[in-house]
Structure formats: structure tokens, C-alpha cells
Amino acid sequence: MFIHENVLGDLELKTINENGKRCYVTPDGEKYPSVTTVLSDYKKEGIIKWRKRVGEKQANKISTQASRRGTKVHKLCENYLNNELSFDDYTPDNIVMFKSIQSILDDIELVYGQERTLFSNHLRVGGRVDCVGIFRGKKHIIDFKTSSKPKKEEWIDNYFMQGSAYSVMWEEMTGVSIPYIAIIIAVADEVPQIFIEHRDNWIDKFIEVRNDFDKSRLL
């Protein structure tokens, strides 16, 4: 059984779309872009090149399949940590991918929050974090990912920036410092991957990308 300790309270932020971009509305009425929106243009050139290489139709098919798979495996992780695991309505490949990281999830000793909306007036962003808790003895922002093939660390700096932003948002809202980021990746037909980073190694880079996001909207 996983132990939960709610330090955030019951706050749930409203989300809206403005100019096609997801925004979170703070209790004071501020509208901040989501972390994923801010990071959406980061390394976009590589995505464009990939789509041209495989073709738009195939790229859309792969992206749709990956998104559905990620949603299903993520929900299994969420249910498991809520002590409500059931494999009803899940395909065998979803279950296999979840089970590949299940033993890693067992190393989460305390859950502070799951699927919680967050915001930061300092960063001027909002978002929804997968999980916050104590993982292998240390406080972590925990993000669940799926992939068709193993990732190289240099490919996922956007994941680390995203986690660093969640860390700042959490501390700003609760006063509780969460210094570490754990990226847990279920890889199809492969051994799962875990990447651990410290927030301080990535928050300055996120702030740089956040400022570039504002500048791009003024052009």
C-alpha cells in the first residue's frame, strides 16, 4: 500500500485555451501558459525534420499511437499509486509496459501528490505534475514517460526543464523543497530507464526558454 500525505490542499486550477495555447488560471486571476506550451518550441526543428523524413501521414499515426499508449500507461501508474490498480480495459502492450516499471514505482515511499495543478508567479507558468513524493529516500518530482526506443540523456533536456519548473512551483505553493527530478521511462520491448537530475542544474535553462517564449510572442 502506498502512503499519501496531502501537503497541497484541495486547490485545482482552471485551464483555458487562449490563441490555441493552454493556460492555467491562478486564484488571483492570472493566466499563465502551461509548462508544456512553453517548451513546445524547444528543439522544434528536430521534430519538423523527423516529420518530413517519415511523411506527415506516418508521423501523425506514430504520434497518435504514442500519445494513446502514454495516456494508458500513465493512468495505470496513477491507479497503482492510488492503491486502485486494475487491468480492465487495457491492452496487453499497455500492461506489459506498466509492469516493466512497476518495481521502480515500488521505490516510492511517500506520495505528496498526483496529477496536481501547480503554478508559479515567479516563473509565470502553470502545469499538472505526474507525481511528487519520496523516491529512494529523497524528495522527487516524478514523471512517467513511455517510448518506442531507449532515450539518450541529451535527448530529454526538455523533460528535466519541465521537472525543474514543477519543483519551483511546488516549493512556491507549499514551502516544501523538492530538489530532485526522476524521469521513469517504460520502453517498448526494452529494459526501462530512470534518469535522475537536480533541479538547480536545469531551472536557469528553463527560465531562458520561458523568456524566449515571451519574446517570440512579440514578433
C-alpha positions in Angstrom: 0.0 0.0 0.0 1.3 3.4 -0.9 1.2 6.1 1.8 -0.2 9.6 0.8 0.4 12.9 2.6 -1.5 15.8 1.0 0.5 18.9 1.6 -1.0 21.0 -1.2 -4.7 21.0 -0.1 -7.6 20.8 -2.4 -6.7 23.6 -4.9 -7.4 22.7 -8.5 -6.6 25.3 -11.2 -9.0 26.0 -14.1 -7.5 25.6 -17.5 -8.4 27.6 -20.6 -7.2 27.9 -24.2 -6.0 31.3 -25.4 -4.9 31.6 -29.0 -4.6 27.9 -29.2 -2.4 27.7 -26.1 -3.3 26.0 -22.8 -3.2 28.4 -19.9 -3.8 27.9 -16.1 -5.8 30.5 -14.2 -4.4 31.2 -10.8 -6.6 32.1 -7.7 -5.7 35.8 -8.3 -6.9 35.6 -11.9 -3.5 35.5 -13.6 -3.4 33.4 -16.8 -0.1 31.5 -17.2 0.9 29.3 -20.1 1.5 25.6 -19.4 5.0 24.3 -19.0 4.5 22.0 -22.0 3.3 25.0 -24.1 6.4 27.0 -23.1 8.6 24.1 -24.1 6.7 23.2 -27.3 9.0 25.3 -29.5 12.2 23.9 -27.9 14.1 21.8 -30.4 11.1 22.0 -32.7 13.4 21.9 -35.7 14.3 18.3 -35.0 10.6 17.3 -34.9 10.0 19.1 -38.2 12.9 17.2 -39.8 11.6 13.9 -38.5 8.1 14.6 -39.8 9.5 15.4 -43.2 11.6 12.3 -43.2 8.8 9.8 -42.3 6.0 11.7 -44.0 3.1 13.6 -42.5 0.7 10.7 -42.6 3.1 8.2 -40.9 4.2 10.9 -38.4 0.6 11.6 -37.4 0.0 7.8 -37.0 3.1 7.3 -34.8 2.3 10.4 -32.7 -1.3 9.3 -32.1 -0.3 5.8 -31.1 2.4 7.1 -28.8 0.0 9.6 -27.2 -2.6 6.9 -26.6 -0.1 4.5 -25.2 1.4 7.1 -22.9 -2.0 8.1 -21.6 -2.9 4.5 -20.8 0.4 3.6 -19.1 0.3 6.8 -17.2 -3.2 6.0 -15.9 -2.1 2.6 -14.8 0.8 4.2 -12.8 -1.6 6.7 -11.3 -4.1 4.0 -10.2 -1.3 1.8 -8.8 0.0 4.6 -6.6 -3.6 5.3 -5.5 -3.8 1.6 -4.5 -6.5 1.1 -7.1 -4.8 -1.0 -9.8 -7.0 -2.8 -12.3 -6.1 -4.1 -15.7 -9.7 -3.9 -17.0 -10.0 -2.1 -20.4 -6.2 -2.1 -21.0 -4.5 -3.8 -23.9 -1.7 -6.4 -23.3 1.0 -4.0 -24.6 -0.2 -1.3 -22.1 0.0 -3.9 -19.3 3.4 -5.1 -20.3 4.8 -1.6 -20.4 3.4 -0.8 -17.0 4.7 -4.0 -15.4 8.2 -3.2 -16.7 8.3 -0.1 -14.4 6.1 -1.5 -11.6 9.1 -2.5 -9.4 10.5 1.0 -9.9 7.3 2.5 -8.7 7.5 0.3 -5.6 10.5 2.5 -4.6 8.2 5.5 -4.0 7.9 5.6 -0.2 5.5 8.5 0.2 3.2 10.3 -2.2 2.7 14.1 -1.7 0.5 14.5 -4.7 -0.5 13.0 -8.0 -1.9 14.8 -11.1 -2.0 18.1 -9.2 -2.2 21.5 -10.9 0.5 23.9 -10.0 1.6 27.5 -10.8 4.4 29.9 -10.1 4.2 33.7 -10.1 8.0 33.8 -10.3 8.2 31.6 -13.4 4.8 32.8 -14.8 3.8 29.3 -15.7 1.3 26.6 -14.7 1.1 22.8 -15.2 0.0 19.5 -14.0 2.6 17.3 -12.3 2.5 13.5 -12.6 3.7 12.7 -9.1 5.6 14.3 -6.2 7.0 12.3 -3.3 9.8 10.5 -1.7 11.6 8.2 -4.1 14.5 6.1 -2.9 14.9 8.2 0.2 14.9 11.6 -1.4 12.2 14.1 -2.4 11.5 14.0 -6.1 9.3 15.4 -8.9 8.4 12.1 -10.6 7.5 12.0 -14.3 6.2 8.9 -16.1 7.1 8.5 -19.8 6.8 5.8 -22.5 9.0 5.4 -25.5 9.3 3.1 -28.5 13.1 3.0 -28.1 15.6 3.9 -25.4 16.4 7.6 -24.9 19.8 9.2 -24.7 20.1 11.7 -21.9 21.0 14.5 -24.3 17.6 14.0 -26.0 15.5 14.7 -22.9 16.7 18.0 -21.5 13.1 19.3 -22.0 12.0 16.6 -19.5 14.5 17.9 -17.0 13.4 21.5 -17.6 9.8 20.5 -17.1 10.6 18.8 -13.8 12.6 21.8 -12.6 9.7 24.1 -13.2 7.3 21.8 -11.3 9.8 21.8 -8.5 9.8 25.6 -8.2 6.0 25.7 -8.5 5.6 23.1 -5.7 8.0 24.9 -3.4 6.4 28.3 -4.1 2.9 26.9 -3.3 3.7 24.7 -0.3 7.1 25.8 1.1 8.4 22.3 0.7 11.6 22.0 -1.3 11.7 19.1 -3.9 15.2 19.2 -5.2 15.4 16.1 -7.4 13.7 15.1 -10.7 13.1 11.4 -11.6 12.2 10.6 -15.2 10.9 7.0 -15.3 10.5 5.7 -18.9 8.8 2.5 -19.9 10.4 1.4 -23.2 8.6 -1.0 -25.6 10.3 -4.4 -25.6 13.3 -3.0 -23.7 14.6 -2.5 -20.1 13.0 0.6 -18.6 15.1 3.7 -18.0 15.5 6.0 -15.0 17.1 9.4 -15.2 17.8 11.4 -12.0 18.7 15.1 -12.1 18.9 18.0 -9.6 16.5 21.0 -10.2 19.3 23.5 -9.9 21.1 22.1 -12.9 18.1 22.9 -15.1 16.0 25.8 -13.8 18.2 28.5 -15.3 17.8 26.9 -18.7 14.0 26.7 -18.3 13.9 30.4 -17.3 15.8 31.2 -20.5 13.3 29.2 -22.6 10.5 30.9 -20.7 11.8 34.3 -21.6 12.3 33.3 -25.2 8.7 32.2 -25.3 7.5 35.7 -24.4 9.9 37.3 -27.0 8.6 35.0 -29.7 5.0 36.2 -29.0 6.0 39.8 -29.5 7.5 39.2 -33.0 
